[in-house]
Amino acid sequence: MADNTAGQTRTTSVDRAIPGVAIGKIVLDATTIVAGNDLYINCGFTPRYVRVQNSSGVAIEWYAGMTENSAFKAAADGARTLSGSAGIKTDPRGFRISQNATLAAVTASSTVYFFAQS
């Protein structure tokens, strides 16, 4: 498993007015998304809450206490599910978003918006 760095334009900010908050977006081009890879966000802290929304309408959320690499998913049609095998993984400097095709949070030619809080 590797971190995806191809075909991205990043607009990321760590809000200094509110310590422990990171908000940003990543614009992905048509580069093929490798399902086994992750999209890494370095926000400078270990998040306790992460919300990711992509431009196709899929949203995922992860809360502290949940299993690593899991997420609650809201599909574009509003259906909500718990993904126990693909989602958000945290580390001391940020988090990774699974590029799993079923999760569909990271897709080619889309924009990924994120909010993370420590």
N, C-alpha and C positions, 0 to 999 in steps of 0.2 A: 504494500500500500504506500502510495506517495502523495505528496501535496501537489495539487494542480497549480501551475503558475503560467500556463500558456493562454493567450487570447483574453487578457483581462485589462480593464482600465479601472483602477481603484480610486475611490473617493472616500477616504476614511478619516474620521476625526475622533479624538478622545476629548470629550467635553471637560475642560479644566475648571469650569464654573461648578460642575457637579462631579466631584471625585468618584471614580469607579463607574463611570458611564461612557460607553462607546457607541457611536451612531455612524453609519456610513452605507456606502453602496459599492457594488462591484458590477461593472458592465462586462458581460461575457460575449465574445464574438462567436462566429460559427465554427470555431475549433471543436473538434469532436471531444465530448466529455467521456472520460474513462471511468466506468462505473466503480471500479475498485479504489479510485483515488478520493482525496478529500480536498475541500476548499478551505484553506487556513486563513483565519483572521487573527492578527496580532493586535490585541487591544491593551496590552500592558498589565493585565491583571487576570486572575482566575474568575470568570463570571459565575454568579449564582443563579442568574436567569438570562436566557437568550431567546430572542424572537427573530425569526428569519421569514421574510416575505419575498416571493419572486414575482416578476412582472406578469406571469401567466396565472396568478391567483392562488398558488399554493403557499400556505404558511405552516411553519413548524415552530414549536416551542419546547424548551427544555428548562426544567427547574432543578435547583440543588436538591439532592436526595434521590433523583431519578437515576437509573442505571446509565452509565456512560454509553454513548452510541445509541441512544434511544431518543424519542421525541413524540409529542402529540402532533398529529398532522391534520390540518384542515385543507381539504381539497378545494378546487375552484368551485365545485358545486355545493360546498358547505358540509359535505360528509366529514366527520371527525373520526380518527382512528389513532391507536397507539402503536407506534413502530418500535419494536423491541430489539431490532437488529440493525437498524440504520437510522442515524440522526445526528446528534450533537455530541462531540467529545471535547472536554475541557483540558487545559494544561495550565501551568503557572503563568503563561504570557497571553493566553487567548483561548480560542476554540477552533474546532474543525467541523465542517459541515459535510456529511456523507454525500457523495455524488451518485448514490444508488438510484437506479432508474425507476424503481417502484416508489421511492420516496419523492422523487421529482422536484426537489427543492433547488437543485443546481442543474440547469439545462443550457444547452448551447443557444446563442442568440437571445439571451434574456438578461435581465438586471436583477441582482440579488440585493435586497435592502436588509440591514440588520440593526438590532438594538441589543446591547449587552450591559448588564449591571452586576456589580460585585456585591 
